[in-house]
Amino acid sequence: MALQVGIVGLPNVGKSTLFNAVSNSAKAQASNYRFCTIEPNVGLVNVPDERLEKLAELVQPQRILPTTIEFVDIAGLVKGASKGEGLGNKFLANIREVDAIVHVIRCFEDENILREEGDINPVSDKEIIDTELQLKDLESVEKKMQRMEKMAKADPKAKLALEVLIRCKAHLEQGKNIRGMGLEGEDLEAIADIFLLTQKPVLYVANVDESAIHTGNKYSEALIAAATAEHSQVIVMNNSIEAQISEMEGEEDKAIFLEEYGLKEAGLNRLIREAYQLLELITYFTAGVQEVRAWTIHKGWKAPQAASVIHTDFEKGFIKAETISYNDFIQYKSEAACRENGRLRIEGKEYVVADGDVLHFRFNV
């Protein structure tokens, strides 16, 4: 599943530094000038999951394959982007293609790092990007409204779409994001084809200085208050520290470095997990002597859909799914022991896969 999370923010807030830290397959240039990032950098990132390691310890496979998620480092946005200022059109086109947004916001003071927006103000910075995305969405909504107005008199579906668009327009004009409307079902379908930017789920990163990595500061606190009001999450971290950790090859060196800063784990691990959850994804596992592997699916998928991420033939010819819960596998330590103790279940086409299930699919094509 090629799901993408876009890293966005104003220029010089630490986006590319975070991307460098989070990505294990690409390195983005991080420099102190506007529009350092022009073409989006894409990095494939392993999703940290200790369950995979514990299963591998029991099975002793030839290889271990974690599940992954793509992070995209998108050019810095400036005020007026919705009208083409800076690299606005390119930025907005790139962000339209991602599935979720990680919005990096500067929550530290440093006179050596350029800032054109005046005093440090994370809430104002958040609103700059919110406003630009809302203005672009308003443009998209109004264009579709014009089309639907002509069709609504004779087409009930167009009439419903127009009613939804009118509500969206009013919401955006109030300076609010579409994701806060809670649209679903037919209402959601009515706007699906215009890919609204403010409909995408968002996770905020408060980039703080070293002194605030444990307690936060007045800037991160202000951002948390603003994000809480829109039911979004904030992760507080120091992007430079995270970049240093990511460059260390040995796990022992990483552990020593984390201990020096009093950290239990890298903030990146939390960020990746939160981004994964933001997309409403879950993980199931396959476990055999050749490999122990994690697979990504959407929450709520049934067994045949889950099987399709391995191969489309698995879904077409699905017969059953031999299923062991993760906790049972850990307790009994093998598939054979789970089978002997009645912990291996046979599930059919209507089974909704649970996070952590260890599955073996039977199929016939």
Secondary structure by P-SEA (a helix, b strand, c coil): cbbbbbbbbcccccaaaaaaaacccbbbbbbccccccccbbbbbbbcccaaaaaaaaaacccbbbbbbbbbbbcccccccccccccaaaaaaaaaaaccccbbbbbcccccccccccccccaaaaaaaaaaaaaaaaaaaaaaaaaaaaacccccaaaaaaaaaaaaaaaaaaacccccccccccccccccccccccccbbbbbbbcccccccccccaaaaaaaaaaaaaccccccccaaaaaaaaacccaaaaaaaaaaacccccaaaaaaaaaaaaabbbbbbcccccccbbbbbccccccccccccccaaaaaaccccccccaaaaaaaccaaaaaaaccbbbbcccccccccccccccccc
